């Protein structure tokens, strides 16, 4: 189990570092107030309108960094600070979430793929760790012979589904950011200074997904190595 704790420790430290950097970046760019005076809500509504999207609603949700696009009910959900504030960080987040709405409206292939496997991922994420641990315990205790290996393998397959989801998420997130930044710049919604802040904010936001994907892959490979007797 030393390998497990080592990998988990590295993932935790990397996640903590990126998360702290993201928070500091958003705090920094929250001090750069938009010259156009627009709030995150107004930025989102303008981007949707400029892309001809009329059936998506922009709403406020509690918390910080809770921003997301919900394709089920077609809502751009902005955290309260992003919804109300008028700064480069809020503009970046609002435009990014609208980038997902544009993906949805244009049937972006990676978003369609991610949405299609969400039900399977929901089940896999809840069961994979429990089944993996059950299989490991059965093997250690030599309980019911080969059944332990079978249970362990099922857990690995379920974990692989969550890992695949993490990697499919990467192009979805990067594409949404690229759409957001292109719109902000091409439509002169922000100044060059504001654009630089928005770009840096989204860069660090994207890195949280990269760390999550690489961490999931590392754990998957570790479980596979155990299954193959290479621990």
RAGI-V706439 format. One record per backbone hydrogen bond with DSSP energy under -0.5 kcal/mol. CO is the residue of the C=O (numbers start at 1). NH is the residue of the N-H. E is the energy in kcal/mol with one decimal. If there is no record, write none. Layout:
# RAGI-V706439
CO NH E
CO NH E
This chain:
# RAGI-V706439
1 5 -2.0
2 6 -2.3
3 7 -2.5
4 8 -2.8
5 9 -2.2
6 10 -2.2
7 11 -2.6
8 12 -2.4
9 13 -2.4
10 14 -2.6
11 15 -2.7
12 16 -2.5
13 17 -2.4
14 18 -2.4
15 19 -2.6
16 20 -2.4
17 21 -2.4
18 22 -2.6
19 23 -2.3
20 24 -2.3
21 25 -2.4
22 26 -2.4
23 27 -2.1
24 28 -2.3
25 29 -2.8
26 30 -1.1
28 31 -1.3
29 32 -0.8
29 88 -0.8
29 89 -1.1
31 33 -1.0
32 88 -2.1
34 37 -1.0
39 43 -2.5
40 44 -2.5
41 45 -2.5
42 46 -2.1
43 47 -2.4
44 48 -2.4
45 49 -2.2
46 50 -2.7
47 51 -1.2
48 53 -2.9
49 52 -1.7
52 54 -0.7
57 59 -0.6
57 76 -2.8
59 78 -2.9
61 80 -1.2
63 80 -0.6
63 81 -0.5
68 77 -3.0
69 71 -0.7
70 74 -0.9
70 75 -1.5
74 57 -2.0
75 70 -2.7
75 77 -0.8
76 59 -2.6
76 78 -0.7
77 68 -2.3
78 61 -2.6
79 83 -2.9
80 84 -1.9
81 85 -2.7
82 40 -0.7
83 41 -1.8
85 40 -1.5
86 34 -1.9
87 91 -2.3
88 92 -2.1
89 93 -2.2
90 94 -2.6
91 95 -2.4
92 96 -2.2
93 97 -2.5
94 98 -1.7
95 99 -1.5
96 100 -1.1
97 101 -1.2
98 102 -2.4
99 103 -2.1
100 104 -2.4
101 105 -2.4
102 106 -1.9
103 108 -2.7
104 107 -1.1
108 112 -2.2
109 113 -2.3
110 114 -2.4
111 115 -2.7
112 116 -1.9
113 117 -1.3
114 118 -0.6
115 118 -0.7
117 121 -2.5
118 122 -2.4
119 123 -1.5
120 124 -2.8
121 125 -3.0
122 126 -0.9
123 127 -1.7
124 128 -2.8
127 131 -2.7
128 132 -2.8
129 133 -2.6
130 134 -2.2
131 135 -2.5
132 136 -2.3
133 137 -2.5
134 138 -2.3
135 139 -1.9
136 140 -2.5
137 141 -2.4
138 143 -3.1
139 142 -0.8
142 144 -0.5
144 147 -2.0
145 148 -1.3
146 150 -1.8
147 151 -2.7
148 152 -2.5
149 153 -2.5
150 154 -2.2
151 155 -2.1
152 156 -2.1
153 157 -2.5
154 158 -2.2
155 159 -2.4
156 160 -2.4
157 161 -1.4
158 162 -1.3
159 163 -2.0
160 164 -2.6
161 165 -2.0
162 166 -1.9
163 167 -1.8
164 168 -2.4
165 169 -1.8
166 170 -0.6
167 171 -0.7
168 172 -1.0
169 173 -2.5
170 174 -2.7
171 175 -2.2
172 176 -1.8
173 177 -2.1
174 178 -2.4
175 179 -2.5
176 180 -2.2
177 181 -2.9
178 182 -2.3
179 183 -2.1
180 184 -2.6
181 185 -2.2
182 186 -3.0
183 187 -1.9
184 189 -1.9
184 190 -1.1
185 188 -1.4
191 195 -2.8
192 196 -2.3
193 197 -1.8
194 198 -2.3
195 199 -2.8
196 200 -2.2
197 201 -2.2
198 202 -2.3
199 203 -1.9
200 204 -1.8
201 205 -1.8
202 206 -2.3
203 207 -1.3
204 208 -0.8
205 208 -0.8
205 209 -0.7
206 209 -0.8
206 210 -1.5
207 211 -2.5
208 212 -1.8
209 213 -2.3
210 214 -2.7
211 215 -2.5
212 216 -2.1
213 217 -2.3
214 218 -2.4
215 219 -2.0
216 220 -2.3
217 221 -2.6
218 222 -1.8
219 223 -2.5
220 224 -2.4
221 225 -2.3
222 226 -1.8
223 227 -2.3
224 228 -2.1
225 230 -3.8
226 229 -1.7
